Amino acid sequence: MGTFERAFAIVVNVEADLSLDPHDAGNWTGGKIGVGVLKGTKFGISAAAYPNVDIATLTLGTAQAIYRTDYWNPVAGDSLPWPFALLVFDCAVNQGQGIAQRMMQAALEVAVDGAIGPQTIAAAQASTIDHWAAFMTLRRHRYELSPAYPRYGDGWTNRMFKVCLLQAQGA
C-alpha cells in the first residue's frame, strides 16, 4: 500500500458516512447555514466544497479520487515523510488545503506563503516529531478560533487524536 492509500484509509476512517447536520455550514451548498440546499457531507466531501456532487450517492472510489486530486496533491503529500504526510493531509481535508499548507510552513519555520516549493519540501523531509507536534498545536489553536468551536470543538479534537492513534497502531 502506498503512502496516499495508507493516509486515505486512516482519514476516511475518521470521516463519517452521510451527515445532514443542519447546523454545519459545510453541509449546505451555499457554504452557510440555511443557504442553498442541505446536501450534507459524506467521506469528508462536503456540499459547500462540492455543490454539484450528489453527496448522498457518493462512492468511496470517487471520494478517494477527489482526495488525491484536491487534498493530497496540493499539500505535496508524496514528498512529505510519514506520518507528517498523514497529519497535513488530514488537516487539508478537515480545515482546507491552503490552511494546511500555511500551517505546515509555520510549523517547519519556513516562509509562510502557501506555495509548497523546494524550500518547504526540504524542510519537511528534514522534519522531526517536534515539527509535527507544532503542526498539530497550530491545528488545535485554529479550531479554538472558530465560532463553531463550542459545538464541534470536542469532535475536532477527538479527530486529531484518533488520526494520531490510528497511525501509531499501524492502521
Helices and strands as residue ranges (DSSP letters): H 3-14, G 25-27, E 41-42, E 45-46, G 55-57, H 60-67, I 68-72, G 73-75, G 77-79, H 84-95, H 97-108, H 118-125, H 129-145, H 149-168
